Amino acid sequence: MKLKHLILAAIAPTLVAGTGLAYAQFKKPEDAIKYRQSAFTVMANSFGKIAAVVKGEAPFNKDEVAKNAAVVAMISTLPWQAFGPGTEGGNALPGVWSDNAKFKAAGEKMQLAVASLNTAAQSGDQEAIKKAFGAAGATCKGCHDDFKKK
C-alpha cells in the first residue's frame, strides 16, 4: 500500500500543475463536458462502494474500502481542468462560471475531504472511515446543491 501512496504523491503535483494547460487539451467543448462527467462517474462509482459499506449494506473489507478511497482521492483532482471558459453545459449550472471562486473553493474542499477519507481508509479504522465519509459526502452534496442541475 505504501508504494501506491508514493506514486500518488509523486503524480498529484503534476496533475494539479497541468490544469492550467488542460483547457487546450479539449478540441471541442463537448469533449471537456464528457471528460468531466466521466471523471465524476468513476468517482461516484468508487464512492458508492464505500457508501454501501458505511451504511451496512455491504461487508467491511478494509482492502476494498482502501482501494476505492484511493481511486476517489486520485480522480478528485481530474475534473476541474474541464471547466474552462467555453465549456459551459452538461449538468453544470451557470454558477460554475459566474461564481467561479466559490466553485473552485468547493472543489478544493471536496478534494481535502476525500484525501482525509483516503487516509482513514488506508488505516482500516471503520469509525474513522465513517466519520471521514460523512464529511466527504457533505462536500459533494454542497457542490451538487450549488453547481449541478438536479
C-alpha positions in Angstrom: 0.0 0.0 0.0 2.8 2.4 0.7 4.1 2.2 -2.9 0.6 3.4 -4.1 0.9 6.3 -1.7 4.3 7.2 -3.0 3.2 7.0 -6.6 0.1 9.1 -5.9 2.2 11.7 -4.0 4.6 11.8 -6.9 2.0 12.3 -9.7 -0.5 14.6 -7.8 1.5 17.8 -8.2 1.9 17.0 -11.9 -1.8 16.6 -12.3 -2.6 19.8 -10.4 0.1 21.8 -12.2 -1.1 20.6 -15.6 -4.6 22.0 -15.1 -3.5 25.4 -16.4 -2.7 23.9 -19.8 -5.6 21.5 -19.7 -8.1 23.7 -21.4 -6.2 23.3 -24.6 -6.3 19.5 -24.5 -10.0 19.6 -25.4 -10.7 20.1 -29.1 -14.4 20.8 -28.6 -16.4 21.9 -25.5 -18.3 18.6 -25.7 -15.0 16.8 -25.1 -14.5 18.7 -21.9 -18.0 18.0 -20.8 -17.7 14.3 -21.5 -14.3 14.2 -19.7 -15.5 15.8 -16.5 -18.7 13.8 -16.5 -16.7 10.6 -16.9 -14.3 11.5 -14.1 -17.3 12.2 -11.8 -18.9 8.9 -12.8 -15.8 6.9 -11.9 -15.5 8.8 -8.6 -19.2 8.2 -7.8 -18.8 4.5 -8.5 -16.0 4.1 -6.0 -17.6 6.4 -3.5 -20.8 4.4 -3.8 -19.0 1.2 -2.9 -17.7 2.9 0.2 -21.2 4.2 1.0 -22.6 0.6 0.9 -20.1 -0.4 3.5 -20.7 2.6 5.7 -24.4 2.0 5.6 -24.0 -1.7 6.4 -25.3 -2.8 3.0 -22.0 -4.5 2.1 -19.5 -6.2 4.3 -16.5 -4.3 5.5 -13.4 -5.3 3.6 -10.6 -2.9 4.5 -8.6 -3.6 1.4 -11.6 -2.9 -0.9 -12.5 0.3 1.0 -8.9 1.4 0.9 -8.7 0.7 -2.9 -11.9 2.6 -3.6 -10.9 5.6 -1.4 -7.6 5.8 -3.2 -9.5 5.9 -6.5 -11.8 8.7 -5.3 -8.9 10.7 -4.0 -6.9 10.4 -7.2 -9.8 11.0 -9.6 -11.0 14.0 -7.5 -8.0 16.0 -8.9 -9.1 15.5 -12.5 -12.5 17.0 -13.5 -11.6 20.6 -12.7 -9.4 21.1 -15.8 -12.5 20.6 -17.9 -14.5 23.6 -16.5 -12.6 26.2 -18.6 -14.1 29.1 -20.4 -16.4 27.9 -23.3 -17.1 24.6 -21.7 -20.5 25.6 -20.3 -23.2 22.9 -20.4 -23.7 19.3 -19.4 -25.0 19.1 -15.9 -23.2 22.2 -14.7 -25.2 25.2 -13.6 -24.1 28.7 -14.8 -22.8 29.4 -11.3 -19.7 27.3 -12.1 -18.6 30.2 -14.3 -20.4 33.2 -12.8 -19.2 32.4 -9.3 -16.0 30.5 -10.2 -14.2 31.4 -7.0 -17.0 29.7 -4.9 -16.9 26.7 -7.3 -13.1 26.4 -7.0 -13.3 26.6 -3.2 -16.0 23.9 -3.2 -13.8 21.7 -5.4 -10.8 22.2 -3.1 -12.8 21.5 0.0 -14.0 18.2 -1.6 -10.5 17.2 -2.5 -9.3 17.8 1.0 -12.3 15.8 2.4 -11.7 12.8 0.1 -8.0 13.0 0.9 -9.0 12.6 4.6 -11.3 9.8 3.7 -8.4 8.1 1.8 -6.2 8.5 4.9 -8.9 7.0 7.1 -9.5 4.2 4.7 -5.8 3.3 4.5 -5.8 3.0 8.3 -8.6 0.4 8.2 -10.3 2.1 11.2 -14.0 1.7 10.5 -15.1 4.5 12.8 -12.6 6.9 11.2 -13.8 5.9 7.8 -17.4 6.5 8.7 -16.6 10.0 10.1 -14.5 10.9 7.1 -17.1 9.5 4.7 -19.7 11.7 6.2 -17.6 14.8 5.8 -16.7 13.9 2.2 -20.3 13.2 1.3 -21.3 16.6 2.7 -18.8 18.4 0.5 -20.1 16.5 -2.5 -23.7 17.4 -1.7 -22.9 21.0 -1.1 -21.3 21.3 -4.5 -24.1 19.4 -6.2 -26.7 21.7 -4.5 -25.0 24.9 -5.7 -23.5 23.9 -9.1 -25.2 20.8 -10.6 -28.5 20.6 -12.3 -31.0 18.4 -10.5 
